[in-house]
């Protein structure tokens, strides 16, 4: 009996986004295209930062790290989701499931802290411009990014530690397209109500703390600049709109998935897709389209490429 339970817990089965085989076949191309655009868009931002000296500033260093985290976050779930459109039996090993859980919480937790760091950078740049270069020096930027990765790692390990030894038996069907913790713990053959509350509290504390810090930071920025400048409101909004948009796109789904669960299957799947597929694609687009420095860097890169072709 013990061996049977072990074999039953060796893998999970994803229900997927939908039941229709025709719809899954139709969704293959759009999701493959979205993932390709996410990879190209985010890695292109990282490449721009590395190759263009004009972008070697704290803001773009943080933005390049955000793009890399978005690329990693999308890569945890989207490739598996895409290939599963071709399969009738959407299985994942126990180890693969735990890896997905770790990856999602590692990169998502790190991104939350990184967004707070970017808000702090904007606060210093707008409210203390004369001290910006001394406060946001290279060493501090590296440490702030390292702290975001460390907090993400600690958060992911705490989530994993709470479910790693759960006894799984009976049903192995996860009603999603990836190993989402609230759905996975429902498959454990024990009462997981208290455990579920602890897991949500763990994620909730990190998300709520970061969101409150972000809210306070951007509110303070807008109020400070408005008081010190006649057209301060428009300038502050122009500088911070991209950051605020990304924050809302990232934290909106998190709130409904972990802090205020709706328990509506199709809505949970939609939010999960938005959180893991759409948001990592939108972030580089938002920053690129609204940022003059990045647009100029793209033009310089294109001109260099054309010049090299002419010389050849």
C-alpha positions as CSV (number, residue, x, y, z in Angstrom):
1,X,0.0,0.0,0.0
2,X,2.8,2.4,0.9
3,X,4.5,1.7,-2.5
4,X,1.2,2.4,-4.3
5,X,0.9,5.7,-2.5
6,X,4.4,6.6,-3.5
7,X,3.8,5.9,-7.2
8,X,0.5,7.9,-7.1
9,X,2.3,10.9,-5.6
10,X,5.1,10.7,-8.2
11,X,3.3,13.0,-10.7
12,X,0.4,15.3,-11.1
13,X,-1.9,15.9,-14.0
14,X,-2.9,19.4,-15.2
15,X,-6.4,20.0,-16.3
16,X,-5.2,22.8,-18.5
17,X,-6.9,26.0,-19.6
18,X,-9.9,24.3,-21.3
19,X,-11.4,21.0,-22.2
20,X,-11.9,21.6,-25.9
21,X,-9.2,19.9,-28.0
22,X,-9.9,22.3,-30.9
23,X,-9.5,25.3,-28.7
24,X,-6.2,24.0,-27.3
25,X,-4.9,23.5,-30.8
26,X,-6.0,27.1,-31.7
27,X,-4.3,28.5,-28.6
28,X,-0.9,26.9,-29.4
29,X,0.2,29.6,-31.9
30,X,-0.9,32.7,-29.9
31,X,0.7,31.5,-26.7
32,X,3.9,30.4,-28.5
33,X,4.0,33.9,-30.1
34,X,3.4,35.6,-26.8
35,X,6.2,33.7,-25.1
36,X,8.6,34.4,-28.0
37,X,7.8,38.1,-27.8
38,X,8.4,38.0,-24.0
39,X,11.8,36.4,-24.4
40,X,12.9,38.7,-27.2
41,X,11.4,41.9,-25.5
42,X,12.9,41.3,-22.1
43,X,16.3,40.1,-23.3
44,X,16.5,43.0,-25.7
45,X,16.1,45.4,-22.8
46,X,19.0,43.6,-21.0
47,X,21.1,43.7,-24.2
48,X,20.5,47.4,-24.6
49,X,21.6,48.1,-21.0
50,X,24.8,46.0,-21.5
51,X,25.8,47.5,-24.9
52,X,24.8,51.2,-24.6
53,X,26.9,53.3,-22.2
54,X,24.2,56.0,-22.2
55,X,22.0,53.6,-20.2
56,X,24.5,52.8,-17.5
57,X,22.6,54.5,-14.7
58,X,20.8,53.1,-11.6
59,X,17.3,53.3,-13.1
60,X,18.3,51.3,-16.2
61,X,20.3,48.8,-14.2
62,X,17.2,48.1,-12.2
63,X,15.0,48.0,-15.3
64,X,17.4,45.5,-16.9
65,X,17.1,43.3,-13.8
66,X,13.3,43.6,-13.9
67,X,13.4,42.5,-17.5
68,X,15.6,39.5,-16.7
69,X,13.3,38.5,-13.8
70,X,10.2,38.8,-16.1
71,X,11.9,36.5,-18.6
72,X,12.6,33.9,-15.9
73,X,9.1,34.2,-14.4
74,X,7.5,33.6,-17.8
75,X,9.9,30.7,-18.5
76,X,8.8,28.8,-15.4
77,X,5.3,28.1,-16.7
78,X,4.7,29.2,-20.3
79,X,6.9,26.6,-22.1
80,X,5.1,23.8,-20.3
81,X,1.7,25.4,-20.9
82,X,2.5,25.7,-24.6
83,X,3.7,22.2,-25.1
84,X,0.7,20.8,-23.2
85,X,-1.7,22.2,-25.8
86,X,-0.4,19.3,-28.0
87,X,-1.0,16.6,-25.3
88,X,-4.0,14.8,-24.1
89,X,-2.2,13.7,-20.9
90,X,-0.7,16.8,-19.3
91,X,1.5,15.3,-16.6
92,X,4.3,16.8,-14.5
93,X,6.6,14.9,-12.1
94,X,6.5,15.6,-8.4
95,X,9.9,17.2,-8.7
96,X,8.9,19.3,-11.7
97,X,5.8,20.5,-9.8
98,X,7.9,21.5,-6.8
99,X,10.4,23.2,-9.1
100,X,7.6,25.2,-10.7
101,X,6.3,26.3,-7.2
102,X,9.8,27.3,-6.2
103,X,10.5,29.2,-9.5
104,X,7.2,31.1,-9.5
105,X,7.6,32.3,-5.9
106,X,11.3,32.9,-6.2
107,X,11.0,35.2,-9.2
108,X,7.6,36.8,-8.2
109,X,8.9,37.5,-4.7
110,X,12.1,38.9,-6.1
111,X,10.1,41.1,-8.5
112,X,8.0,42.5,-5.7
113,X,11.1,43.7,-3.8
114,X,12.7,44.9,-7.0
115,X,9.7,47.1,-7.8
116,X,10.0,48.7,-4.3
117,X,13.7,49.3,-5.1
118,X,12.7,51.0,-8.4
119,X,10.2,53.2,-6.5
120,X,13.0,54.2,-4.0
121,X,15.2,55.1,-7.0
122,X,12.5,57.3,-8.4
123,X,12.0,58.9,-5.0
124,X,15.7,59.8,-4.7
125,X,15.9,61.0,-8.3
126,X,12.8,63.3,-8.0
127,X,12.9,64.4,-4.4
128,X,16.6,64.5,-3.8
129,X,18.2,65.1,-7.2
130,X,21.3,66.8,-5.9
131,X,22.2,63.8,-3.8
132,X,21.1,61.1,-6.3
133,X,24.6,60.1,-7.6
134,X,25.9,59.7,-4.0
135,X,22.9,57.9,-2.7
136,X,22.3,55.5,-5.6
137,X,25.9,54.6,-6.3
138,X,27.0,51.4,-8.1
139,X,27.6,49.4,-4.9
140,X,24.2,50.3,-3.4
141,X,22.4,49.4,-6.6
142,X,24.1,46.0,-6.6
143,X,23.2,45.4,-3.0
144,X,19.6,46.4,-3.5
145,X,19.3,43.9,-6.4
146,X,21.0,41.2,-4.4
147,X,18.6,41.8,-1.5
148,X,15.6,41.4,-3.8
149,X,17.0,38.0,-5.0
150,X,17.7,36.9,-1.5
151,X,14.2,37.8,-0.2
152,X,12.7,36.0,-3.2
153,X,14.8,32.9,-2.4
154,X,13.8,32.9,1.2
155,X,10.1,33.4,0.3
156,X,10.2,30.5,-2.2
157,X,12.0,28.2,0.3
158,X,9.5,29.0,3.0
159,X,6.6,28.1,0.6
160,X,8.3,24.9,-0.5
161,X,9.1,23.8,3.0
162,X,5.5,23.9,4.0
163,X,4.3,21.5,1.2
164,X,7.3,19.4,0.4
165,X,6.5,16.6,2.9
166,X,2.7,16.6,2.4
167,X,1.2,13.2,1.8
168,X,-0.4,13.1,-1.6
169,X,-2.8,10.4,-2.5
170,X,-6.1,9.9,-4.4
171,X,-6.7,12.5,-7.0
172,X,-3.7,14.0,-8.7
173,X,-5.5,16.4,-11.1
174,X,-4.5,20.1,-10.6
175,X,-7.2,22.3,-12.1
176,X,-4.8,24.7,-13.7
177,X,-2.0,24.8,-16.2
178,X,0.8,25.0,-13.6
179,X,1.4,23.9,-10.0
180,X,-0.3,26.7,-8.1
181,X,0.1,26.1,-4.4
182,X,-3.6,26.6,-3.3
183,X,-4.7,24.0,-5.8
184,X,-1.8,21.5,-5.1
185,X,-2.4,21.4,-1.3
186,X,-6.1,20.5,-2.0
187,X,-4.8,17.1,-3.3
188,X,-3.1,16.2,0.0
189,X,-4.8,13.5,2.0
190,X,-5.0,15.5,5.2
191,X,-6.8,18.6,6.4
192,X,-4.8,21.6,4.9
193,X,-7.1,24.5,6.0
194,X,-4.5,25.8,8.6
195,X,-1.7,25.1,6.2
196,X,-3.4,27.0,3.4
197,X,-3.9,30.0,5.8
198,X,-0.2,29.9,6.6
199,X,0.8,29.8,3.0
200,X,-1.5,32.6,2.1
201,X,-0.2,34.6,5.0
202,X,3.4,34.1,4.0
203,X,2.7,35.3,0.5
204,X,0.3,38.0,1.8
205,X,2.8,39.6,4.2
206,X,5.4,40.0,1.4
207,X,2.9,41.2,-1.2
208,X,1.1,43.6,1.2
209,X,4.3,45.0,2.7
210,X,5.7,45.7,-0.8
211,X,2.4,47.2,-2.1
212,X,2.1,49.5,0.9
213,X,5.7,50.7,0.5
214,X,5.1,51.3,-3.2
215,X,1.8,53.2,-2.5
216,X,3.5,55.4,0.1
217,X,6.6,56.0,-2.1
218,X,4.6,57.1,-5.2
219,X,2.1,59.1,-3.2
220,X,5.0,60.9,-1.5
221,X,6.7,61.6,-4.8
222,X,3.6,63.1,-6.4
223,X,2.8,65.2,-3.4
224,X,6.4,66.5,-2.9
225,X,6.9,67.4,-6.6
226,X,3.5,69.1,-6.8
227,X,4.2,71.3,-3.8
228,X,7.7,72.3,-5.1
229,X,6.8,73.0,-8.7
230,X,4.1,74.7,-10.6
231,X,3.7,71.9,-13.1
232,X,5.0,69.3,-10.7
233,X,2.1,67.0,-11.0
234,X,2.5,66.5,-14.8
235,X,6.2,66.0,-14.5
236,X,5.9,63.5,-11.7
237,X,3.2,61.6,-13.6
238,X,5.3,61.6,-16.7
239,X,8.3,60.1,-14.8
240,X,6.4,57.6,-12.7
241,X,3.4,56.5,-14.9
242,X,5.4,53.6,-16.4
243,X,6.4,52.4,-12.9
244,X,2.9,52.8,-11.5
245,X,1.4,50.9,-14.5
246,X,3.8,48.0,-14.0
247,X,3.0,47.9,-10.3
248,X,-0.7,47.7,-10.9
249,X,-0.4,45.0,-13.6
250,X,1.8,42.9,-11.3
251,X,0.0,43.3,-8.0
252,X,-3.5,43.2,-9.3
253,X,-3.6,39.4,-10.1
254,X,-1.5,38.7,-6.9
255,X,-4.2,40.2,-4.7
256,X,-7.0,38.1,-6.2
257,X,-4.9,34.9,-6.4
258,X,-3.5,34.9,-2.8
259,X,-5.0,37.7,-0.7
260,X,-8.6,37.8,-2.0
261,X,-9.2,34.5,-3.8
262,X,-12.4,34.4,-5.9
263,X,-12.6,30.6,-6.1
264,X,-14.0,30.9,-9.6
265,X,-12.1,28.4,-11.8
266,X,-12.2,30.4,-15.1
267,X,-11.3,33.6,-13.3
268,X,-8.4,32.0,-11.4
269,X,-7.0,30.6,-14.7
270,X,-7.4,34.0,-16.4
271,X,-5.5,35.8,-13.6
272,X,-2.8,33.1,-13.6
273,X,-2.3,33.6,-17.4
274,X,-2.2,37.3,-17.0
275,X,0.2,37.1,-14.1
276,X,2.6,34.6,-15.7
277,X,2.3,35.3,-19.4
278,X,0.8,38.7,-20.2
279,X,2.5,40.9,-17.5
280,X,6.1,39.8,-18.3
281,X,5.3,40.7,-22.0
282,X,3.8,44.1,-21.2
283,X,6.6,45.3,-18.9
284,X,9.3,45.9,-21.5
285,X,6.7,47.3,-23.9
286,X,5.5,49.8,-21.4
287,X,9.0,51.0,-20.5
288,X,10.2,51.0,-24.1
289,X,7.3,52.9,-25.6
290,X,7.2,55.6,-22.9
291,X,11.0,56.0,-22.3
292,X,12.8,58.5,-24.5
293,X,16.3,57.2,-23.5
294,X,15.5,53.6,-24.5
295,X,13.9,54.7,-27.8
296,X,17.1,56.7,-28.5
297,X,19.2,53.6,-27.5
298,X,17.3,51.5,-30.0
299,X,17.9,54.1,-32.7
300,X,21.6,54.1,-32.0
301,X,21.7,50.3,-32.1
302,X,19.9,50.3,-35.5
303,X,22.3,53.0,-36.8
304,X,25.3,51.1,-35.7
305,X,24.0,48.0,-37.4
306,X,23.4,49.9,-40.6
307,X,26.8,51.5,-40.5
308,X,28.5,48.2,-40.0
309,X,26.6,46.8,-43.0
310,X,27.7,49.7,-45.1
311,X,31.3,49.3,-44.1
312,X,31.1,45.6,-44.9
